[in-house]
Every structure is written in C-alpha cells, then in structure tokens.
Amino acid sequence: MLRLVLDFRLAGRNLRRSTSRSFVASLSVAGGVIAFVLAGGFVTWIFQELRESTIHSQLGHIQIVRPGYFDKGVADPYAFLLPARSSEQAVIEQTAGVVSLTPRLAFTGLASHGDVTIAFIGEGVDPVRERPISSRITIMSGRDLVDASEPALLLGEGLAASLGARAGDTIVLLATASSGSPNAVEVKVVGTFSTLYKDFDERALRLPIVLARKLMRVEGSTSWVVSLDRTESTAEAVGLLSSRLPPGDFEVIPWSALADFYNKTVVLFSKQVNVVRVIIGLIIILTISNTLMMSVLERTREIGTCLAIGQRRALVMRMFLAEGVLIGFLGGVSGIAAGYLLAAVISYIGIPMPPPPGMARGYNGQILVDLPLVIDAFSLALFTTLIASVMPAWKASRMNIVDALRYNQ
C-alpha cells in the first residue's frame, strides 16, 4: 500500500513538471467522459420514461392471471377467468410495496358508428382503482371514466378518428359472449385517450368493468393488475406474491416479461451506447498513449539515469502506469462534474424530439445522470488511460541504459 502511495506521489510530481501537456491530456479524457455522460444520460432517460409510460399506461408493475393465460388465453379467455371477489385479493393488497390492485377484463369485438365498423381490443376497468396504474394515459378530449358501473366508453385517439366518433356520440359494441352467442350494447363516448404507443391507441377502448361483464356475460376478470410504490421493487414483490399465492391457481407476471417493445428498445439503444463507449475509449487510448510516449522521449536521459543508479525496471514501469491512471482520474472526475452540469442545463431547456417509429407524438428529451452511469464513465476513464499507459511504460522500462544516457548528445 505504501509503495502504491509513493508511486502516485511521484507520478503527480512528474505531471506537474509539464502542466500544459498534463492539462491537455486530462482535458482529452474529460471531453470523452462528457460525451459519454451526455449520450448515456439521454439513453438512460429514454429507458426510464419508456419504462414508466409502459407500466402506467398499459401493463402495471405486476399482472396476476391464471396459469397459461398469456399462452392460451387469446383463443379461450373465459377458461382463465379470475373470481370477482377472492380472499387472495386481500393478501395481495397487504403485501409490502403494493399501492393498489385493480381487476381488468380483456375482450375483443367490433365497434360501429354510423356506417363504419372496426375491430377493437377492449378493457373493462374499475376507474377508481385504475387511476394509480393509468397515470400516464392522457385524456385528449372529453373526460375520463368515473365509476365502475357507469354506462360510458373511452376511445383510443386513433380508434376514435377511424370511427369518426367524439365525446357525446353513441357507438355500438358487438362481441361474442362467453356462451358463444353474439351480444351488443350501445354506449355513449365520454372521451378519447392517448398513450405512448400509436398502434395501441388505434385499436383500444376502455369501459367500466361492470358494463364489460354484462357485454361478455361473465363474472370476474382476466387479470389483476398491481401497482407498486417503486418500479425497482418489482422483482422483490413478484417473489413475495409468488410465495403467498397458490402456484396452481395463480401466475405472477412482472411487467418486463410483457413489455416486448420496451425490451427490444433497450437492446437496440444499449448496443448504440456500447458503440459510443468503444469510440470514446479508442480516442482516449490514442491520445493518452501519444502524450505519454512523448513524455518518455523527453525524459529518456532521466530514465537512463534512474536505471544506472540501480532503480528497478519495474519501478520505472509503475511510474508511467501511475501517471496514466492519474490523468484518467483527474479527467474522469472533471468530466463527470462538467457532464452533470451540462446535463442539468440541457434538461432544463429540453431536447425537442420527433415522434419515434410506432409512437403517437414527439417529446422533450432530458438527460438523466444516475449512479450507474457515473461509475461507468469513471471506469471508462481509468480503464482506457491504464491501457494507453502500458506501451509507453513498457518502452521506458526496457530502455538500454547506455543508449538512454547518450540520448541527444
């Protein structure tokens, strides 16, 4: 430990001997770190916003269904119904971290308005219980549903446009009931909504669960949707609920297992960030390697003198490695600080973004600098400067003493 401290003290003195070169080298590292922090912070913010929008507009944090519902329920949803009232609901609501539990009844059918008839995907919901889960659903016109038994309907923005319907109009819903016979109901449209996903808004509608049960002639629901106080607690809550509910009767599914678009987006953007990391790393390596190589050439006679008086070659190598790591440390710290300040300013101003593919509208982007990103950026600075120091350090430690002493004579 003492030897390590002495190596870094000596490295610091050597860097102070050429402050301009050391400053430029540290500035190069800091510039790379700033670029990585801003790019990574933007992607981190996108991940967080996309995650929370997915959870609070469609999926909730956890969905509890009958085993096999998501594999076979599309063909026969009525074989996987959950009870309207159950003692297990109280168990779920008493689980640590659970904010709310709401039933949903999923169904499909045809919606008619005037001469237009369009297929839809519907959700019967309890408007009161649903509010904590559906906080990212935006009411575009009219109002939201207010009561579980209200004879009202909420249309997705795209579906309303296709039907030519608006708040105050009456449309007819036609569906195949659980008995196999057709059933229809007239419902008044009270509003339109939008989510982050354009495809969903073009097909979806919501109505009170009491009315949905009447239309489908069933009791119960296809899923219980759970909202948690923190998204980061999802895995823990899934474990608790799985241990408390009979596994043969219930299946506990986290939101991440159902968010296919989110998962693919994370994979795509993560690869892009890795490419940025590699490019920045190569730039830092080339810059620091060149800087230290110049330092080795300028200090050739000094290195030869050290070797001539008995200093070990390993000490010379450690000295240059320590200089590289110290440059990485200084550049990393200053780059993270500057990146954090720039991220705060940019986030305050906002980054106007056009609608991405598959989404309904654009947004104002921000930059989120969290602890994992800071650790990643600092590790990048240290790791790349250490790699960049290896070749100059090895060259310095392998010098021929006589040639080094006669250098520039």
KETI-160179 format. One line per 4 residues: their letters; for each residue x negated, y, z negated of N, C-alpha, C. Coordinates in steps of 0.2 Angstrom, whole numbers, plus 5000, padded with zeros to 4 digits. Layout:
! residues N
a	X Y Z X Y Z X Y Z | ...
This chain:
! residues 409
mlrl	4996 4994 5000 5000 5000 5000 4996 5006 5000 | 4990 5006 4996 4986 5012 4995 4982 5013 5002 | 4980 5007 5005 4977 5008 5012 4982 5011 5017 | 4988 5009 5017 4993 5012 5021 4994 5020 5020
vldf	4994 5022 5014 4995 5029 5012 4989 5033 5015 | 4983 5030 5014 4976 5033 5016 4976 5034 5024 | 4979 5028 5027 4979 5029 5035 4983 5034 5037 | 4989 5035 5034 4994 5040 5036 4991 5047 5034
rlag	4988 5048 5028 4985 5054 5027 4979 5056 5032 | 4975 5052 5034 4970 5053 5039 4973 5054 5046 | 4979 5051 5047 4982 5052 5054 4985 5059 5054 | 4988 5061 5048 4991 5068 5048 4985 5073 5049
rnlr	4979 5072 5046 4974 5077 5047 4972 5077 5054 | 4971 5072 5057 4969 5071 5064 4975 5075 5069 | 4981 5074 5067 4986 5078 5071 4986 5085 5070 | 4984 5088 5064 4983 5095 5063 4977 5098 5066
rsts	4973 5094 5068 4967 5096 5072 4969 5099 5079 | 4974 5096 5082 4976 5098 5088 4984 5099 5088 | 4985 5105 5085 4993 5106 5083 4997 5107 5090 | 4994 5110 5095 4998 5111 5101 5000 5104 5104
rsfv	4995 5099 5105 4996 5093 5108 5001 5089 5103 | 5000 5089 5097 5004 5086 5092 5011 5088 5093 | 5012 5095 5093 5019 5098 5094 5022 5096 5100 | 5019 5096 5106 5022 5094 5112 5024 5087 5112
asls	5019 5082 5109 5021 5075 5108 5027 5074 5104 | 5028 5078 5098 5033 5077 5094 5040 5080 5097 | 5039 5085 5101 5044 5088 5105 5047 5084 5110 | 5043 5080 5113 5045 5075 5118 5049 5070 5115
vagg	5047 5067 5109 5051 5062 5106 5057 5065 5103 | 5057 5071 5101 5063 5074 5098 5068 5075 5104 | 5066 5077 5110 5070 5078 5116 5074 5071 5118 | 5070 5066 5118 5073 5059 5119 5078 5057 5114
viaf	5076 5059 5108 5081 5057 5102 5087 5061 5103 | 5087 5068 5104 5093 5072 5105 5097 5069 5111 | 5094 5067 5116 5098 5065 5122 5102 5058 5120 | 5098 5054 5116 5101 5048 5114 5107 5049 5109
vlag	5106 5054 5104 5111 5055 5099 5117 5058 5103 | 5116 5063 5107 5122 5066 5111 5126 5060 5115 | 5122 5056 5119 5125 5051 5123 5129 5046 5119 | 5125 5044 5114 5128 5038 5109 5134 5041 5105
gfvt	5133 5047 5103 5139 5050 5099 5145 5051 5103 | 5144 5053 5109 5150 5053 5114 5154 5047 5115 | 5150 5042 5116 5152 5035 5117 5155 5032 5110 | 5152 5034 5104 5155 5032 5098 5162 5035 5097
wifq	5162 5041 5098 5169 5045 5098 5174 5042 5102 | 5172 5040 5108 5177 5037 5113 5179 5030 5110 | 5175 5026 5107 5176 5020 5104 5181 5021 5098 | 5180 5026 5094 5184 5027 5088 5191 5029 5090
elre	5191 5034 5095 5198 5037 5097 5202 5031 5101 | 5199 5027 5105 5202 5022 5109 5205 5017 5104 | 5201 5015 5099 5202 5010 5094 5209 5013 5090 | 5208 5019 5088 5214 5021 5083 5220 5022 5088
stih	5219 5024 5094 5225 5025 5098 5228 5018 5100 | 5224 5013 5101 5227 5007 5102 5231 5004 5096 | 5228 5005 5090 5231 5002 5084 5237 5006 5083 | 5237 5013 5083 5243 5017 5081 5248 5019 5086
sqlg	5247 5015 5092 5252 5016 5097 5256 5010 5099 | 5252 5004 5098 5255 4998 5100 5254 4992 5095 | 5248 4991 5093 5246 4984 5090 5247 4984 5082 | 5246 4990 5079 5245 4990 5072 5238 4987 5070
hiqi	5236 4986 5064 5230 4983 5062 5230 4976 5062 | 5236 4973 5060 5237 4966 5060 5244 4964 5062 | 5244 4958 5066 5251 4956 5068 5251 4949 5065 | 5257 4947 5062 5259 4941 5059 5264 4938 5063
vrpg	5263 4932 5066 5268 4929 5070 5268 4921 5069 | 5272 4918 5072 5272 4910 5071 5266 4908 5075 | 5264 4902 5073 5258 4899 5076 5259 4898 5084 | 5255 4900 5088 5256 4898 5095 5260 4904 5099
yfdk	5263 4909 5095 5267 4914 5099 5264 4917 5105 | 5257 4919 5104 5254 4923 5109 5252 4918 5115 | 5252 4912 5114 5250 4907 5119 5257 4905 5123 | 5262 4904 5119 5268 4901 5122 5274 4905 5122
gvad	5274 4910 5118 5280 4914 5116 5283 4918 5122 | 5279 4919 5127 5282 4923 5133 5287 4919 5136 | 5286 4912 5137 5291 4908 5140 5297 4907 5136 | 5296 4906 5129 5302 4905 5125 5301 4908 5118
pyaf	5302 4915 5118 5301 4919 5112 5305 4917 5106 | 5311 4914 5108 5316 4913 5102 5314 4907 5098 | 5309 4903 5101 5307 4897 5097 5302 4899 5092 | 5300 4906 5092 5294 4908 5087 5297 4914 5083
llpa	5303 4914 5081 5306 4920 5078 5304 4919 5070 | 5302 4925 5067 5301 4926 5060 5308 4927 5057 | 5309 4926 5051 5315 4927 5047 5316 4935 5046 | 5322 4937 5046 5324 4944 5045 5322 4946 5038
rsse	5323 4942 5033 5321 4943 5026 5317 4937 5024 | 5311 4938 5020 5307 4932 5018 5303 4934 5012 | 5302 4930 5007 5298 4931 5001 5290 4933 5003 | 5288 4930 5009 5281 4931 5012 5280 4939 5013
qavi	5286 4942 5015 5285 4950 5016 5283 4953 5010 | 5285 4951 5004 5283 4955 4998 5276 4953 4997 | 5274 4947 4998 5267 4945 4997 5262 4949 5001 | 5264 4950 5008 5260 4954 5012 5260 4962 5010
eqta	5265 4965 5008 5266 4972 5006 5262 4973 4999 | 5261 4968 4995 5257 4968 4989 5249 4967 4990 | 5247 4965 4996 5240 4964 4997 5236 4970 4997 | 5230 4970 4995 5226 4976 4994 5225 4979 5001
gvvs	5226 4986 5002 5224 4989 5008 5230 4990 5013 | 5236 4986 5011 5241 4986 5016 5245 4993 5014 | 5247 4997 5019 5251 5003 5019 5258 5002 5020 | 5259 4998 5026 5266 4997 5027 5267 4990 5031
ltpr	5273 4987 5032 5274 4981 5035 5281 4983 5039 | 5281 4981 5045 5287 4983 5049 5288 4977 5054 | 5295 4975 5055 5296 4970 5060 5297 4972 5067 | 5295 4968 5072 5297 4970 5079 5300 4964 5082
laft	5304 4966 5087 5307 4961 5091 5306 4962 5098 | 5301 4958 5101 5299 4959 5108 5304 4956 5113 | 5306 4959 5118 5311 4956 5123 5310 4959 5130 | 5312 4957 5135 5312 4959 5142 5319 4959 5145
glas	5320 4963 5150 5326 4964 5154 5326 4969 5160 | 5332 4971 5161 5332 4976 5167 5336 4982 5164 | 5333 4988 5166 5337 4994 5164 5339 4997 5170 | 5346 5000 5170 5349 5003 5175 5351 5010 5174
hgdv	5350 5014 5178 5353 5021 5178 5355 5024 5185 | 5361 5025 5186 5363 5026 5192 5363 5021 5197 | 5359 5022 5203 5358 5016 5207 5351 5013 5207 | 5347 5015 5201 5341 5012 5200 5341 5007 5195
tiaf	5338 5001 5196 5337 4996 5191 5330 4994 5191 | 5327 4994 5185 5319 4992 5184 5318 4988 5179 | 5314 4983 5179 5312 4978 5174 5308 4982 5169 | 5309 4980 5162 5306 4983 5157 5303 4978 5152
igeg	5299 4981 5147 5297 4977 5141 5299 4981 5135 | 5303 4978 5131 5306 4982 5126 5304 4980 5119 | 5304 4984 5114 5303 4983 5107 5308 4985 5103 | 5311 4981 5099 5316 4983 5093 5312 4984 5087
vdpv	5312 4990 5085 5308 4993 5079 5313 4996 5073 | 5310 4996 5067 5313 5000 5062 5310 5006 5062 | 5313 5012 5064 5310 5018 5065 5306 5021 5058 | 5309 5020 5053 5306 5022 5046 5300 5019 5045
rerp	5300 5012 5045 5294 5008 5043 5289 5009 5049 | 5291 5010 5055 5286 5011 5061 5282 5017 5061 | 5284 5022 5057 5281 5029 5058 5273 5028 5056 | 5271 5025 5050 5264 5025 5049 5260 5021 5054
issr	5263 5016 5058 5259 5012 5063 5259 5016 5069 | 5264 5020 5071 5265 5023 5078 5263 5030 5078 | 5259 5032 5074 5257 5039 5073 5254 5042 5079 | 5251 5038 5084 5248 5040 5090 5253 5040 5096
itim	5259 5039 5095 5264 5039 5100 5267 5046 5100 | 5266 5049 5106 5268 5056 5107 5275 5057 5110 | 5280 5060 5107 5286 5062 5109 5286 5067 5114 | 5287 5066 5121 5286 5071 5126 5293 5075 5127
sgrd	5298 5072 5126 5305 5076 5126 5310 5073 5122 | 5315 5077 5120 5320 5074 5115 5317 5073 5108 | 5319 5068 5105 5317 5066 5098 5315 5059 5097 | 5312 5057 5092 5311 5050 5090 5317 5047 5087
lvda	5317 5040 5087 5322 5036 5084 5322 5038 5076 | 5328 5038 5073 5328 5040 5066 5330 5034 5061 | 5334 5030 5064 5337 5025 5060 5337 5018 5063 | 5337 5012 5059 5336 5006 5062 5343 5003 5065
sepa	5348 5006 5063 5355 5004 5066 5357 5009 5071 | 5354 5015 5073 5356 5020 5077 5357 5017 5084 | 5362 5019 5088 5363 5016 5095 5360 5021 5100 | 5353 5021 5100 5349 5026 5103 5343 5022 5107
lllg	5340 5025 5111 5335 5022 5115 5329 5028 5116 | 5323 5025 5116 5317 5029 5118 5313 5026 5124 | 5312 5030 5129 5310 5028 5135 5302 5030 5136 | 5298 5025 5138 5291 5027 5140 5292 5033 5146
egla	5287 5037 5146 5287 5043 5150 5287 5040 5158 | 5283 5036 5159 5283 5033 5166 5290 5029 5168 | 5292 5026 5163 5299 5022 5165 5304 5027 5166 | 5305 5032 5161 5310 5037 5162 5310 5041 5169
aslg	5303 5042 5171 5303 5045 5178 5305 5041 5183 | 5304 5034 5183 5306 5029 5188 5313 5029 5188 | 5316 5029 5182 5324 5028 5182 5327 5035 5183 | 5324 5040 5183 5327 5047 5184 5331 5049 5178
arag	5329 5046 5172 5333 5047 5166 5329 5052 5161 | 5333 5056 5157 5330 5060 5152 5335 5060 5146 | 5333 5064 5141 5336 5064 5135 5343 5066 5136 | 5348 5062 5133 5355 5064 5134 5359 5059 5139
dtiv	5355 5056 5143 5358 5051 5148 5359 5045 5145 | 5364 5041 5148 5366 5034 5146 5363 5029 5151 | 5360 5024 5149 5357 5019 5153 5360 5012 5151 | 5360 5007 5155 5362 5000 5154 5356 4996 5153
llat	5356 4992 5148 5351 4987 5147 5354 4980 5148 | 5351 4976 5152 5353 4969 5154 5348 4964 5152 | 5349 4959 5148 5344 4954 5146 5347 4948 5145 | 5343 4942 5145 5346 4936 5144 5345 4934 5136
assg	5351 4933 5133 5351 4932 5126 5348 4925 5124 | 5347 4924 5118 5344 4918 5115 5348 4911 5117 | 5355 4912 5119 5359 4906 5121 5358 4905 5128 | 5355 4909 5132 5354 4908 5139 5359 4912 5143
spna	5364 4915 5140 5369 4919 5144 5367 4926 5144 | 5369 4930 5149 5367 4937 5150 5371 4941 5145 | 5368 4947 5143 5371 4951 5139 5369 4958 5141 | 5373 4963 5140 5372 4970 5142 5374 4975 5136
vevk	5371 4981 5136 5373 4986 5131 5372 4993 5134 | 5376 4997 5133 5375 5004 5135 5372 5008 5130 | 5366 5012 5131 5363 5015 5126 5361 5022 5128 | 5362 5027 5124 5360 5034 5125 5353 5035 5124
vvgt	5349 5038 5129 5342 5040 5128 5342 5046 5124 | 5338 5046 5119 5337 5052 5114 5330 5055 5115 | 5326 5052 5119 5319 5055 5120 5315 5051 5124 | 5309 5053 5126 5304 5050 5130 5297 5050 5126
fstl	5293 5045 5127 5287 5045 5123 5281 5043 5128 | 5275 5045 5126 5269 5043 5130 5264 5040 5125 | 5259 5035 5127 5254 5033 5123 5247 5034 5127 | 5242 5031 5125 5236 5032 5129 5236 5028 5136
ykdf	5240 5023 5136 5240 5019 5142 5246 5020 5147 | 5244 5022 5153 5249 5024 5158 5253 5018 5160 | 5250 5012 5161 5253 5006 5163 5259 5004 5158 | 5257 5005 5151 5262 5003 5146 5268 5008 5146
dera	5267 5014 5147 5272 5019 5147 5277 5019 5153 | 5274 5015 5159 5278 5014 5165 5283 5009 5164 | 5282 5005 5159 5287 4999 5158 5290 4998 5151 | 5288 5002 5146 5290 5001 5139 5296 5005 5137
lrlp	5300 5002 5133 5306 5006 5130 5306 5004 5122 | 5309 5008 5118 5310 5006 5111 5317 5008 5109 | 5320 5003 5105 5327 5004 5102 5327 5002 5095 | 5331 5004 5091 5332 5001 5084 5333 4993 5084
ivla	5329 4990 5079 5329 4983 5079 5336 4980 5078 | 5341 4983 5075 5347 4981 5074 5351 4980 5081 | 5350 4985 5085 5353 4985 5092 5350 4980 5096 | 5343 4979 5095 5339 4974 5099 5342 4967 5097
rklm	5343 4966 5091 5345 4959 5089 5352 4958 5092 | 5356 4963 5092 5363 4962 5095 5363 4961 5102 | 5358 4964 5106 5357 4963 5113 5355 4956 5114 | 5350 4953 5110 5347 4947 5111 5351 4941 5107
rveg	5356 4943 5103 5360 4939 5099 5355 4934 5095 | 5351 4937 5091 5346 4934 5087 5346 4937 5080 | 5343 4934 5075 5342 4937 5069 5334 4936 5068 | 5331 4941 5065 5324 4940 5063 5320 4944 5068
stsw	5313 4943 5069 5309 4947 5073 5303 4942 5076 | 5300 4944 5081 5295 4940 5084 5288 4942 5081 | 5287 4947 5077 5281 4949 5074 5282 4953 5068 | 5278 4953 5063 5277 4958 5058 5271 4961 5059
vvsl	5271 4968 5059 5265 4972 5061 5263 4976 5054 | 5257 4975 5053 5254 4978 5047 5250 4984 5048 | 5250 4989 5044 5246 4995 5044 5242 4995 5038 | 5235 4996 5039 5231 4996 5033 5228 5004 5032
drte	5226 5005 5026 5223 5011 5024 5217 5013 5028 | 5213 5008 5030 5206 5009 5034 5206 5003 5039 | 5204 5005 5045 5203 5000 5050 5197 4996 5049 | 5192 4998 5045 5186 4994 5043 5188 4989 5039
stae	5194 4989 5035 5196 4984 5031 5200 4978 5034 | 5200 4978 5041 5204 4973 5044 5202 4966 5043 | 5196 4965 5044 5193 4958 5043 5195 4955 5036 | 5193 4960 5031 5195 4958 5024 5202 4956 5023
avgl	5207 4961 5026 5214 4960 5025 5216 4953 5028 | 5213 4952 5034 5215 4946 5038 5213 4940 5034 | 5208 4940 5030 5206 4934 5026 5210 4933 5020 | 5212 4939 5017 5217 4939 5011 5224 4936 5013
lssr	5226 4939 5019 5233 4936 5021 5233 4929 5023 | 5228 4927 5027 5227 4920 5029 5227 4915 5023 | 5224 4917 5018 5224 4913 5012 5230 4913 5008 | 5234 4918 5008 5241 4919 5004 5247 4916 5008
lppg	5246 4916 5015 5252 4914 5019 5251 4906 5021 | 5257 4902 5021 5256 4895 5023 5254 4895 5031 | 5248 4892 5032 5245 4892 5039 5249 4889 5044 | 5253 4884 5042 5258 4880 5047 5264 4885 5049
dfev	5265 4890 5045 5271 4894 5046 5269 4901 5049 | 5263 4903 5048 5261 4910 5050 5254 4910 5053 | 5253 4914 5058 5247 4915 5060 5245 4923 5060 | 5239 4924 5057 5237 4931 5056 5232 4933 5061
ipws	5234 4938 5065 5230 4940 5071 5228 4947 5070 | 5221 4949 5070 5219 4956 5070 5220 4959 5076 | 5220 4966 5076 5221 4970 5082 5216 4969 5087 | 5210 4967 5085 5204 4967 5090 5205 4960 5095
alad	5209 4955 5092 5210 4949 5096 5215 4951 5102 | 5219 4956 5101 5224 4958 5106 5223 4963 5110 | 5217 4967 5109 5216 4973 5112 5211 4972 5118 | 5213 4969 5123 5209 4967 5129 5206 4973 5132
fynk	5210 4978 5134 5207 4984 5137 5201 4987 5133 | 5203 4988 5126 5198 4991 5122 5191 4987 5122 | 5192 4980 5121 5186 4976 5121 5182 4976 5127 | 5185 4977 5133 5181 4977 5139 5178 4984 5140
tvvl	5181 4989 5137 5179 4996 5137 5172 4996 5133 | 5173 4993 5127 5167 4993 5123 5161 4990 5126 | 5162 4984 5129 5157 4980 5133 5154 4985 5138 | 5158 4988 5142 5155 4992 5148 5151 4998 5145
fskq	5154 5002 5140 5151 5008 5138 5144 5006 5134 | 5144 5000 5130 5139 4998 5127 5133 4997 5131 | 5134 4994 5137 5129 4992 5142 5126 4999 5144 | 5130 5004 5146 5128 5010 5148 5123 5013 5143
vnvv	5125 5013 5136 5121 5016 5131 5114 5012 5131 | 5114 5006 5132 5108 5002 5132 5104 5004 5137 | 5107 5006 5143 5103 5008 5149 5099 5015 5147 | 5103 5019 5144 5101 5026 5142 5095 5025 5137
rvii	5096 5020 5132 5091 5019 5127 5084 5016 5131 | 5085 5012 5135 5079 5010 5139 5075 5015 5143 | 5079 5019 5146 5076 5025 5150 5073 5030 5145 | 5076 5032 5140 5073 5036 5135 5067 5033 5132
glii	5067 5027 5130 5061 5023 5127 5055 5023 5132 | 5057 5022 5138 5051 5022 5143 5048 5029 5144 | 5052 5034 5144 5049 5041 5144 5045 5043 5138 | 5048 5041 5132 5044 5042 5126 5037 5038 5126
ilti	5037 5032 5128 5031 5027 5128 5026 5030 5133 | 5028 5032 5139 5023 5035 5144 5020 5042 5141 | 5025 5046 5138 5022 5052 5136 5018 5052 5130 | 5019 5048 5125 5015 5047 5119 5009 5043 5121
sntl	5009 5038 5125 5003 5034 5127 4998 5039 5131 | 5001 5043 5135 4996 5048 5138 4993 5053 5133 | 4997 5055 5129 4995 5060 5124 4989 5057 5119 | 4990 5051 5117 4985 5048 5113 4979 5046 5117
mmsv	4980 5044 5123 4974 5042 5127 4970 5048 5128 | 4973 5054 5129 4969 5060 5130 4965 5061 5123 | 4968 5060 5118 4965 5061 5111 4959 5056 5110 | 4960 5050 5112 4955 5045 5112 4949 5048 5116
lert	4950 5050 5122 4944 5053 5126 4941 5058 5123 | 4945 5063 5120 4942 5069 5117 4938 5067 5111 | 4940 5062 5108 4936 5060 5101 4932 5054 5102 | 4929 5053 5108 4925 5047 5110 4919 5047 5105
reig	4915 5053 5105 4909 5053 5101 4911 5052 5094 | 4916 5055 5091 4918 5054 5084 4920 5047 5083 | 4923 5043 5087 4925 5036 5086 4918 5032 5086 | 4914 5034 5091 4907 5030 5091 4903 5032 5084
tcla	4904 5038 5082 4900 5039 5075 4903 5035 5069 | 4910 5035 5069 4913 5031 5064 4911 5023 5064 | 4911 5021 5070 4909 5014 5071 4901 5013 5069 | 4897 5018 5071 4890 5017 5070 4888 5017 5062
igqr	4892 5021 5058 4891 5021 5051 4894 5015 5047 | 4897 5011 5051 4900 5005 5048 4907 5004 5047 | 4911 5009 5050 4918 5008 5049 4920 5003 5054 | 4925 4999 5051 4928 4993 5055 4932 4995 5060
ralv	4932 4991 5066 4936 4992 5072 4943 4992 5070 | 4945 4988 5065 4952 4988 5063 4955 4994 5060 | 4950 4998 5056 4952 5004 5054 4953 5010 5059 | 4949 5009 5064 4950 5014 5070 4957 5013 5073
mrmf	4958 5006 5074 4965 5005 5077 4970 5007 5073 | 4970 5006 5067 4975 5008 5062 4976 5015 5062 | 4971 5019 5063 4971 5026 5063 4975 5029 5069 | 4974 5026 5074 4978 5028 5080 4985 5026 5080
laeg	4986 5020 5078 4993 5017 5077 4997 5022 5072 | 4994 5024 5067 4997 5028 5062 4999 5035 5065 | 4994 5038 5069 4996 5044 5072 5002 5043 5077 | 5002 5038 5080 5008 5037 5085 5015 5036 5080
vlig	5014 5033 5075 5020 5032 5071 5022 5039 5068 | 5017 5042 5066 5019 5049 5063 5022 5054 5068 | 5019 5054 5074 5023 5058 5079 5030 5055 5080 | 5031 5049 5080 5038 5046 5080 5042 5048 5075
flgg	5039 5048 5069 5043 5050 5063 5045 5058 5063 | 5040 5062 5065 5042 5069 5065 5047 5071 5071 | 5046 5067 5076 5050 5069 5082 5057 5066 5081 | 5057 5060 5077 5064 5057 5076 5068 5061 5071
vsgi	5065 5063 5066 5068 5067 5061 5071 5074 5064 | 5066 5078 5067 5068 5084 5070 5074 5083 5076 | 5073 5077 5080 5078 5076 5085 5085 5074 5082 | 5085 5071 5077 5091 5069 5074 5095 5075 5071
aagy	5091 5079 5067 5093 5086 5065 5096 5090 5070 | 5092 5091 5075 5094 5095 5081 5100 5092 5085 | 5100 5086 5085 5106 5082 5089 5112 5083 5085 | 5112 5082 5078 5118 5083 5074 5121 5090 5074
llaa	5116 5095 5074 5119 5102 5075 5122 5103 5082 | 5119 5101 5087 5122 5102 5094 5128 5098 5095 | 5129 5092 5091 5135 5088 5092 5140 5092 5088 | 5139 5095 5083 5144 5099 5079 5147 5105 5083
visy	5142 5108 5087 5144 5114 5091 5148 5112 5097 | 5146 5106 5100 5149 5104 5106 5156 5101 5104 | 5156 5098 5099 5163 5095 5096 5168 5101 5095 | 5165 5106 5092 5169 5112 5091 5172 5115 5097
igip	5168 5115 5102 5170 5118 5109 5175 5113 5112 | 5173 5107 5112 5176 5102 5116 5173 5100 5123 | 5174 5094 5125 5172 5092 5132 5178 5090 5136 | 5180 5095 5140 5186 5093 5144 5185 5087 5149
mppp	5189 5082 5148 5188 5076 5152 5194 5074 5156 | 5194 5072 5162 5199 5070 5166 5202 5063 5164 | 5208 5062 5166 5211 5055 5164 5207 5049 5166 | 5205 5045 5162 5201 5039 5164 5206 5034 5168
pgma	5203 5029 5172 5207 5025 5175 5212 5021 5170 | 5218 5020 5172 5223 5017 5168 5226 5021 5162 | 5224 5027 5161 5226 5031 5156 5231 5037 5159 | 5235 5039 5155 5240 5044 5157 5237 5051 5158
rgyn	5233 5053 5154 5231 5061 5154 5224 5061 5151 | 5221 5067 5153 5214 5069 5150 5214 5071 5143 | 5208 5072 5141 5207 5074 5134 5201 5078 5133 | 5201 5081 5127 5195 5085 5125 5190 5080 5121
gqil	5185 5079 5124 5180 5074 5120 5176 5078 5115 | 5173 5074 5110 5169 5076 5105 5163 5071 5104 | 5159 5073 5100 5153 5069 5099 5153 5067 5091 | 5153 5061 5090 5153 5058 5083 5146 5055 5081
vdlp	5143 5058 5077 5136 5056 5074 5137 5052 5068 | 5137 5045 5068 5138 5042 5062 5131 5038 5059 | 5131 5035 5054 5125 5032 5051 5122 5027 5055 | 5126 5022 5058 5123 5018 5063 5119 5021 5069
lvid	5122 5026 5071 5119 5030 5077 5112 5033 5075 | 5112 5036 5069 5106 5039 5066 5101 5034 5065 | 5102 5028 5062 5097 5023 5061 5095 5021 5068 | 5099 5020 5073 5097 5018 5079 5093 5023 5083
afsl	5094 5029 5082 5090 5034 5085 5083 5035 5082 | 5083 5034 5075 5077 5035 5072 5072 5028 5073 | 5076 5023 5074 5072 5016 5075 5069 5017 5082 | 5073 5020 5087 5070 5021 5094 5064 5025 5094
alft	5064 5030 5090 5058 5035 5090 5052 5031 5087 | 5053 5028 5081 5047 5024 5078 5045 5019 5083 | 5049 5015 5085 5048 5009 5089 5044 5010 5095 | 5046 5015 5099 5043 5017 5105 5036 5020 5104
tlia	5036 5025 5099 5029 5028 5098 5024 5023 5096 | 5027 5018 5092 5022 5012 5090 5019 5008 5096 | 5024 5007 5100 5022 5003 5106 5017 5007 5111 | 5019 5014 5111 5014 5018 5115 5007 5019 5112
svmp	5007 5018 5106 5000 5019 5102 4996 5013 5103 | 4999 5007 5105 4995 5001 5105 4989 5001 5109 | 4990 5003 5116 4985 5003 5121 4979 5008 5119 | 4981 5014 5117 4976 5019 5115 4972 5017 5109
awka	4975 5014 5104 4972 5012 5098 4967 5006 5100 | 4970 5001 5104 4965 4996 5106 4959 4998 5110 | 4960 5003 5114 4954 5005 5118 4949 5009 5113 | 4952 5013 5109 4947 5016 5104 4944 5011 5100
srmn	4947 5006 5097 4944 5001 5093 4939 4997 5096 | 4939 4996 5103 4935 4991 5107 4929 4995 5110 | 4928 5002 5109 4923 5005 5112 4916 5003 5110 | 4911 5003 5115 4904 5002 5114 4901 5007 5110
ivda	4898 5006 5105 4895 5011 5100 4890 5016 5104 | 4886 5013 5108 4880 5017 5111 4883 5021 5116 | 4888 5018 5121 4891 5022 5126 4895 5028 5123 | 4899 5026 5117 4903 5032 5114 4899 5037 5112
lryn	4893 5036 5109 4888 5041 5106 4885 5045 5111 | 4884 5042 5117 4881 5046 5123 4886 5049 5127 | 4893 5049 5126 4898 5051 5130 4897 5059 5131 | 4898 5061 5137 4897 5069 5139 4890 5072 5137
q	4885 5067 5137 4878 5070 5136 4875 5070 5143
